[in-house]
């Protein structure tokens, strides 16, 4: 009987190791490719969210200043200085900043806005398309300077139409129509010709908080569960009562006082006493 020597197993072991290395060599690039695609997708999502934040700031800015805008260029610094973006708002994951051009449509009279990213690194076409598709609203990109293409070919525009520079390898966002209409929040400042923007359309519950420094309040009815105090006069229908010293309550404008009830006091004094009925003591 032939005996197997220990050396005969070495060949099989080497073949198994070689086969394993071949499999690993084939699989490794595929694994790295999947990891790279996943990391890129996270980067694209982050860039789209960053663009959305800027877009929301532009929307609020334009809504607040609709009556005074017709043609204007807006930058990140301006939005930060006016409180529409936080001081910590920085560049996108690709090192991009933003510039927005606003114009008024000659036919509709409505405002239109185009935003393009600036600076930073150029993004490859695949990345541009994927970022644009994830932006809320009308996302786009530039494959050629000045020429803007919407996500999935949905629209086209030119940066020169808005007096801004749009370079290839960067993303873009377009807003028009209802996107740029006034917001439904109560405006802190008056907008010329738009008093409705400072008008409430529902009641307000102050949740036990105060309203201070009112210059004038007007309305129909008032109901209070506590005291009503005034450092000046109370004028119901041109009359009322006031106290100009610590002793006497006086009728405003020297108005008379009438009642179907009874006046009672410890002492009554005056120039003339007149009775339409009997006097009794």
C-alpha positions in Angstrom: 0.0 0.0 0.0 1.2 3.4 -1.0 1.7 5.8 1.9 0.9 9.5 1.6 3.7 11.7 2.7 3.1 14.9 4.5 4.7 16.8 1.7 1.8 15.8 -0.7 -0.6 18.1 1.3 1.5 21.2 0.7 0.4 21.5 -2.9 -3.3 21.5 -2.1 -2.8 24.0 0.7 -0.9 26.4 -1.7 -3.7 26.0 -4.3 -6.3 26.9 -1.6 -4.4 29.9 -0.5 -3.9 31.0 -4.1 -7.6 30.6 -4.8 -8.5 32.6 -1.7 -6.1 35.4 -2.7 -7.6 35.5 -6.2 -11.1 35.8 -4.8 -10.1 38.5 -2.4 -8.3 40.3 -5.2 -11.4 40.3 -7.3 -13.8 41.2 -4.5 -11.7 44.0 -2.9 -12.2 46.6 -5.7 -15.9 45.8 -5.8 -16.1 46.4 -2.0 -14.1 49.6 -2.2 -16.3 50.8 -5.1 -19.5 50.2 -3.0 -18.0 52.0 0.0 -16.9 54.9 -2.2 -20.4 55.2 -3.8 -22.0 55.2 -0.3 -19.6 57.9 0.9 -20.2 60.0 -2.2 -24.0 59.7 -1.7 -23.7 61.0 1.9 -21.7 63.9 0.5 -24.3 64.7 -2.2 -27.1 64.6 0.4 -25.2 66.9 2.7 -24.6 69.4 -0.2 -28.3 69.3 -1.1 -29.4 70.0 2.5 -26.9 72.8 2.7 -28.4 74.3 -0.5 -31.9 73.9 0.9 -31.0 76.0 4.0 -29.7 78.8 1.8 -32.7 78.6 -0.4 -35.1 79.0 2.5 -33.2 82.1 3.6 -33.5 83.6 0.2 -37.2 82.8 0.1 -37.8 84.6 3.5 -35.6 87.5 2.4 -37.5 88.1 -0.8 -40.9 87.6 0.9 -40.0 90.3 3.4 -38.8 92.8 0.8 -41.0 92.0 -2.2 -42.2 95.6 -2.6 -38.6 97.1 -2.7 -37.0 94.4 -5.0 -36.9 94.5 -8.8 -33.3 93.6 -9.7 -30.7 92.8 -7.1 -27.7 90.5 -6.3 -27.7 88.8 -2.9 -24.8 87.1 -1.1 -24.4 84.9 1.9 -22.8 87.7 3.9 -25.8 89.9 3.3 -28.2 87.2 4.5 -26.1 86.6 7.6 -25.9 90.4 8.4 -29.7 90.7 8.2 -30.4 87.6 10.2 -31.7 85.3 7.5 -28.8 82.9 8.0 -27.0 82.0 11.2 -23.5 83.4 11.8 -22.2 79.8 11.7 -23.4 79.2 8.1 -20.3 78.3 6.1 -19.4 76.8 2.8 -20.9 73.5 1.4 -19.1 70.2 1.7 -17.5 71.0 -1.7 -16.3 74.4 -0.5 -19.0 76.3 -2.4 -20.6 79.6 -1.4 -23.7 81.1 -3.1 -24.8 84.1 -5.1 -28.4 84.9 -6.0 -29.7 87.2 -8.8 -33.2 88.6 -8.7 -35.2 90.0 -11.6 -38.8 91.0 -12.3 -40.5 89.1 -15.1 -41.6 91.6 -17.8 -44.8 89.8 -18.6 -46.1 88.7 -15.2 -44.5 91.3 -13.1 -43.5 88.6 -10.6 -40.0 88.2 -9.1 -37.8 85.4 -10.2 -34.5 84.3 -8.6 -31.6 82.2 -9.7 -28.9 81.0 -7.3 -25.5 79.5 -8.3 -22.8 78.2 -6.2 -19.3 79.8 -6.4 -15.8 78.9 -5.5 -14.7 75.5 -4.1 -14.1 72.4 -6.2 -15.8 71.5 -9.4 -18.2 68.5 -9.2 -18.4 65.8 -11.8 -21.5 65.5 -13.9 -22.8 62.4 -12.0 -22.5 64.2 -8.7 -24.1 67.4 -10.1 -27.1 65.5 -11.3 -27.6 63.6 -8.1 -27.3 66.7 -5.9 -29.7 68.7 -8.1 -32.2 65.9 -7.9 -32.2 66.0 -4.1 -32.7 69.8 -3.7 -36.2 70.8 -2.7 -37.8 72.8 -5.5 -36.1 73.5 -8.8 -32.5 72.2 -8.4 -30.1 72.5 -11.3 -26.4 72.5 -12.4 -24.0 73.8 -14.9 -22.1 71.7 -17.4 -21.1 74.8 -19.3 -20.4 78.3 -18.0 -23.5 80.5 -17.8 -25.8 77.7 -19.0 -28.0 76.3 -16.2 -29.9 73.0 -16.6 -32.6 71.8 -14.2 -32.6 68.4 -12.6 -33.7 65.7 -15.0 -33.8 68.3 -17.8 -36.9 70.0 -16.3 -35.8 73.6 -17.1 -33.0 75.7 -18.5 -31.9 79.3 -17.8 -28.9 81.6 -18.1 -26.9 83.2 -15.3 -26.6 86.4 -17.4 -30.3 86.8 -17.2 -29.9 87.6 -13.5 -26.6 89.5 -13.8 -24.7 86.7 -12.0 -21.8 84.4 -13.0 -22.6 80.6 -13.1 -19.6 78.4 -13.7 -19.6 74.7 -14.8 -19.1 72.1 -12.2 -21.5 73.9 -9.8 -25.1 73.5 -8.7 -28.0 76.0 -9.1 -31.5 76.7 -7.8 -34.3 78.6 -9.4 -37.4 80.1 -7.7 -40.4 81.8 -9.2 -44.1 82.3 -8.7 -45.5 81.1 -5.3 -42.0 80.2 -4.1 -41.3 83.9 -3.8 -44.6 85.2 -2.6 -44.9 86.7 0.9 -44.8 84.3 3.8 -47.7 83.6 6.1 -46.0 84.8 9.2 -46.7 88.2 10.9 -44.2 90.7 9.6 -42.1 92.7 12.1 -41.7 95.7 9.8 -44.2 97.5 7.5 -44.1 96.7 3.8 -45.1 99.6 1.6 -48.5 99.1 0.0 -49.1 95.8 1.9 -50.8 96.5 5.3 -52.2 93.0 5.2 -48.8 91.6 6.0 -49.0 93.1 9.5 -52.6 91.9 10.1 -53.6 88.9 12.2 -56.2 86.5 11.0 -56.8 84.7 14.2 -56.9 85.3 18.0 -53.7 85.3 20.0 -53.2 83.4 23.3 -50.4 85.1 25.2 -50.1 82.2 27.7 -49.9 84.6 30.6 -47.2 86.7 29.0 -47.3 90.5 28.8 -47.6 93.0 26.0 -45.6 96.2 26.9 -44.8 99.6 25.4 -48.1 100.0 23.6 -48.6 103.5 22.2 -52.3 103.1 21.5 -54.8 100.2 21.7 -58.2 100.3 20.1 -61.0 97.8 19.8 -64.6 97.0 20.7 -64.6 95.3 24.1 -62.2 94.7 26.9 -62.6 92.2 29.8 -60.1 91.9 32.7 -60.0 89.6 35.7 -57.8 92.0 37.6 -57.4 95.8 38.2 -57.4 98.5 35.6 -55.0 101.3 36.5 -54.0 104.5 34.7 -51.6 107.3 35.4 -53.9 109.6 33.5 -57.6 110.0 32.8 -60.2 107.4 32.0 -62.4 108.9 29.2 -65.6 106.9 28.6 -67.5 108.9 25.9 -65.6 112.1 26.6 -66.2 112.0 30.3 -65.1 109.7 33.1 -63.1 110.2 36.3 -59.7 111.4 37.2 -57.6 112.0 40.3 -55.2 114.9 40.2 -54.5 114.7 43.9 -54.7 112.2 46.7 -58.1 113.3 48.1 -60.7 114.0 45.3 -62.1 112.0 42.5 -63.1 114.5 39.8 -65.4 114.2 36.8 -63.5 114.8 33.5 -64.5 118.0 31.7 -66.7 118.9 34.7 -69.4 116.5 33.6 -72.5 115.9 35.8 -73.1 112.6 37.6 -76.5 111.0 37.4 -77.9 107.7 38.8 -81.2 106.1 39.5 -79.6 104.6 42.6 -78.3 106.3 45.8 -75.3 108.5 46.5 -74.0 108.0 50.0 -71.2 109.7 51.9 -70.1 111.0 55.2 -70.3 114.6 54.1 -71.8 116.3 51.1 -70.9 119.9 50.3 -71.4 122.3 47.4 -72.6 125.7 46.3 -76.3 124.8 45.7 -78.5 122.0 46.8 -81.6 121.4 44.6 -84.2 118.7 45.0 -87.0 117.7 42.6 -88.7 115.8 45.5 -88.8 116.0 49.2 -85.8 116.6 51.4 -85.6 114.7 54.7 -83.2 114.5 57.5 
